[in-house]
Amino acid sequence: MAFASPAKTQTKVLKFDTEEDVAVALAKYTADLSEKYINEKGSFSVVLSGGTLIDTLRKLVESPYKQSVDWSKWLIFWVDERVVPLDHEDSNYLLASRGFLSKVPIPPSNVYAINDKKSPEGAADDYEDRLKDLVSRKILPISNISGFPKFDLMLLGMGPDGHVASLFPSRHHRYEKERWVTFITDSPKPPPPRITFTFPVINSASEIAMVITGADLAETTKMALGNGQIPGSTPLPCTEVSAEGELAWFLDKDAASKL
Ligand SMILES: O=C(O)[C@H](O)[C@@H](O)[C@H](O)[C@H](O)COP(=O)(O)O
């Protein structure tokens, strides 16, 4: 099958005074995209990260969005997950469940948590197989640009080392080009066992929001937005994120302080 060549990602950088302002804007952005995609295709596939993202999404589960969003059409996935039981304090599922999923009526059958009974390799294979099944049932589309599954929205965080999802600068998984989901057993950020979407899947998303707050991410944000890369050095994973539609950076004043 032949795929069209990628168009250049449209990137927009949105700067806000406070983290609270980021949370307010992120809720509106997500609710607006939910309406757009549900109108266009009847569902809205959202890919979550762990970390601070879930807290920054807190305004989305409040009025007016709690009532106005058509939660029944949402499909929830994770861009990366720690391979621990789903009720373990390190689980990204548990984090999202407490801070987000328990507050809105997304049908449980639309929430794609990992199989926590498997090894990291087994959990990655299982998640990829389930995505393939959703593609074969036409619940998830395939990008006609890349040939990888195309999610409507990915909400990503970033680490100070420039990682996104569980694609770390010093780990070879960041270069994976074939698999949809891969695994890592020695993540530099604890806990060590994780599964993660690969870059071809991340970069096939229609929309990506990079949600970055706090002064500890200011230097990495500068590098990611193209004016701080050390010449000759290997680009950080965060610099390799692109979307088929739009990539939006949501920054608070502290994260944007070195731009
Ligand atoms: O499982 C994880 O650890 C996350 O999905 C990870 O990719 C996270 O998004 C970044 O590390 C940023 O984390 P913070 O938002 O906590 O800085």
PDBQT file of the ligand as one rigid body, heavy atoms in Angstrom, charges set to zero:
ROOT
HETATM    1  O1  LIG A 301       4.235   7.586  32.568  1.00  0.00    +0.000 OA
HETATM    2  C1  LIG A 301       4.817   8.639  32.552  1.00  0.00    +0.000 C 
HETATM    3  O2  LIG A 301       5.747   8.882  33.308  1.00  0.00    +0.000 OA
HETATM    4  C2  LIG A 301       4.364   9.680  31.607  1.00  0.00    +0.000 C 
HETATM    5  O3  LIG A 301       3.428   9.348  30.706  1.00  0.00    +0.000 OA
HETATM    6  C3  LIG A 301       5.492  10.527  31.074  1.00  0.00    +0.000 C 
HETATM    7  O4  LIG A 301       5.739  10.465  29.716  1.00  0.00    +0.000 OA
HETATM    8  C4  LIG A 301       5.160  11.930  31.489  1.00  0.00    +0.000 C 
HETATM    9  O5  LIG A 301       4.175  12.474  30.667  1.00  0.00    +0.000 OA
HETATM   10  C5  LIG A 301       6.384  12.818  31.493  1.00  0.00    +0.000 C 
HETATM   11  O6  LIG A 301       7.387  12.160  32.222  1.00  0.00    +0.000 OA
HETATM   12  C6  LIG A 301       6.101  14.149  32.116  1.00  0.00    +0.000 C 
HETATM   13  O7  LIG A 301       5.761  13.941  33.454  1.00  0.00    +0.000 OA
HETATM   14  P1  LIG A 301       5.303  15.143  34.347  1.00  0.00    +0.000 P 
HETATM   15  O8  LIG A 301       4.074  15.694  33.728  1.00  0.00    +0.000 OA
HETATM   16  O9  LIG A 301       5.031  14.530  35.704  1.00  0.00    +0.000 OA
HETATM   17  O10 LIG A 301       6.432  16.133  34.363  1.00  0.00    +0.000 OA
ENDROOT
TORSDOF 0
